Amino acid sequence: MHDHSQPGHQEEKKYSSSLAGKNITKEHFIVGIGASAGGLEAINELFDNIVHGNGYSFVVIQHLSPNYKSLMDELLAKHTSMKIERAEEGMAILPDRVYLIPSGKNMTIRHGKLRLTDKPSNHTPNNAIDIFLNLWPSIKKIRPLP
């Protein structure tokens, strides 16, 4: 795998499911993935090797131009059976889903929900990945993926 991605981090939560009438509590991990425009191959390879149904949520942050129409959801659908969603303000993060940052936005997580803000309209560097991943140390039970 090429080293285009930022290190993943995970937020641990608990969720319950029912299997044959028994309640099962699993850990819910939120994995943050940062990639530049050249990171698509590495992201595809990652999702080719992730087992569906593991209870993880994946949040993919790319450096996108504000006017760019990303096809990431269509391209990524060829590499995972998980539901892929474009992030929306206040969207709850559910297990076994992939969330994609929309163009022209910065994204963070607060209280288990995605928070979106507009990127500055001036020509500052695109730091969407830094904004997202720098938040992780402030969230309880955060640790790097093994």
C-alpha positions as CSV (number, residue, x, y, z in Angstrom):
1,M,0.0,0.0,0.0
2,H,1.3,3.5,-0.8
3,D,1.8,5.9,2.0
4,H,-0.6,8.5,0.9
5,S,-2.9,8.2,3.9
6,Q,-2.6,9.8,7.3
7,P,-2.5,7.4,10.3
8,G,-6.0,6.2,11.2
9,H,-7.4,6.8,14.6
10,Q,-10.4,5.4,16.2
11,E,-13.1,6.6,18.7
12,E,-14.4,3.8,20.8
13,K,-18.1,3.5,21.6
14,K,-20.5,0.7,22.5
15,Y,-23.5,-0.4,20.5
16,S,-25.9,-3.2,21.0
17,S,-27.4,-5.6,18.5
18,S,-29.8,-8.4,18.8
19,L,-28.9,-11.9,17.6
20,A,-31.5,-14.7,18.0
21,G,-33.1,-12.8,20.9
22,K,-29.8,-12.2,22.7
23,N,-28.5,-8.7,23.2
24,I,-24.8,-8.4,22.2
25,T,-22.8,-5.4,23.1
26,K,-19.9,-4.6,20.7
27,E,-17.3,-1.9,20.6
28,H,-17.9,0.7,18.0
29,F,-14.8,2.2,16.5
30,I,-14.6,5.3,14.4
31,V,-11.6,5.2,12.1
32,G,-10.4,8.5,10.5
33,I,-8.6,8.3,7.2
34,G,-6.9,11.2,5.6
35,A,-5.7,11.2,2.0
36,S,-4.5,13.6,-0.6
37,A,-5.8,13.5,-4.2
38,G,-3.3,10.8,-5.0
39,G,-4.5,8.6,-2.2
40,L,-7.4,6.9,-4.0
41,E,-5.4,3.7,-4.7
42,A,-4.4,3.3,-1.1
43,I,-8.0,3.9,0.1
44,N,-9.3,1.3,-2.4
45,E,-6.7,-1.2,-1.2
46,L,-7.6,-0.6,2.4
47,F,-11.3,-1.2,1.8
48,D,-10.5,-4.3,-0.3
49,N,-9.1,-5.8,2.9
50,I,-11.6,-4.7,5.5
51,V,-14.2,-7.2,6.6
52,H,-17.8,-5.9,6.5
53,G,-19.7,-6.2,9.7
54,N,-16.8,-5.5,12.1
55,G,-18.7,-2.6,13.8
56,Y,-16.3,0.0,12.6
57,S,-17.2,3.4,11.0
58,F,-14.9,5.0,8.6
59,V,-14.6,8.7,8.0
60,V,-12.6,9.6,4.9
61,I,-11.2,13.1,4.6
62,Q,-9.7,14.1,1.3
63,H,-8.1,17.4,0.2
64,L,-10.7,18.5,-2.3
65,S,-11.1,21.7,-4.2
66,P,-14.2,23.6,-3.1
67,N,-15.7,23.4,-6.6
68,Y,-14.7,19.7,-7.2
69,K,-17.5,17.1,-7.7
70,S,-16.0,14.0,-6.0
71,L,-16.8,10.6,-7.4
72,M,-15.3,8.9,-4.3
73,D,-18.6,7.3,-3.3
74,E,-19.1,5.7,-6.7
75,L,-15.4,4.6,-6.9
76,L,-15.3,3.3,-3.3
77,A,-18.5,1.3,-3.8
78,K,-16.5,-1.1,-6.0
79,H,-14.3,-1.9,-3.0
80,T,-16.7,-2.3,0.0
81,S,-20.2,-3.5,0.7
82,M,-20.6,-1.0,3.5
83,K,-23.1,1.8,3.0
84,I,-21.3,5.0,1.8
85,E,-22.7,8.4,2.8
86,R,-21.6,12.0,2.1
87,A,-21.4,13.6,5.5
88,E,-24.1,16.1,6.5
89,E,-24.1,18.5,9.5
90,G,-25.2,16.7,12.6
91,M,-25.2,13.2,11.1
92,A,-24.9,10.4,13.6
93,I,-22.0,8.1,13.0
94,L,-23.3,4.5,12.7
95,P,-21.4,1.2,12.7
96,D,-20.5,-0.4,9.4
97,R,-20.7,2.8,7.4
98,V,-18.2,5.0,5.4
99,Y,-18.6,8.7,5.6
100,L,-17.1,11.1,3.0
101,I,-16.3,14.8,3.5
102,P,-18.2,17.0,1.1
103,S,-16.3,19.5,-1.1
104,G,-15.8,23.0,0.4
105,K,-16.2,21.7,4.0
106,N,-14.0,21.0,7.0
107,M,-15.3,18.2,9.3
108,T,-14.9,17.3,12.9
109,I,-16.8,14.9,15.3
110,R,-18.5,16.0,18.4
111,H,-20.7,13.8,20.7
112,G,-20.7,11.1,18.1
113,K,-22.0,13.3,15.3
114,L,-20.3,14.8,12.3
115,R,-19.9,18.6,12.3
116,L,-19.3,20.5,9.1
117,T,-18.0,24.0,8.6
118,D,-17.3,26.0,5.5
119,K,-13.7,26.2,4.4
120,P,-12.4,29.7,4.2
121,S,-13.0,31.3,0.8
122,N,-9.5,32.8,0.7
123,H,-6.6,30.9,-0.7
124,T,-5.3,29.3,2.5
125,P,-3.8,25.8,2.3
126,N,-6.3,23.0,2.4
127,N,-5.9,21.6,5.9
128,A,-9.1,19.5,6.2
129,I,-7.2,16.4,7.2
130,D,-5.2,18.3,9.9
131,I,-8.4,19.8,11.3
132,F,-10.1,16.4,11.5
133,L,-7.2,14.4,12.9
134,N,-6.0,17.0,15.4
135,L,-9.3,16.7,17.2
136,W,-8.7,13.0,18.1
137,P,-6.6,13.5,21.2
138,S,-9.4,15.5,22.8
139,I,-11.9,12.7,22.4
140,K,-12.2,10.1,25.2
141,K,-11.0,6.6,24.5
142,I,-9.0,7.6,21.4
143,R,-6.1,5.4,20.4
144,P,-4.3,4.6,17.1
145,L,-5.2,1.5,15.3
146,P,-3.0,-1.4,16.1
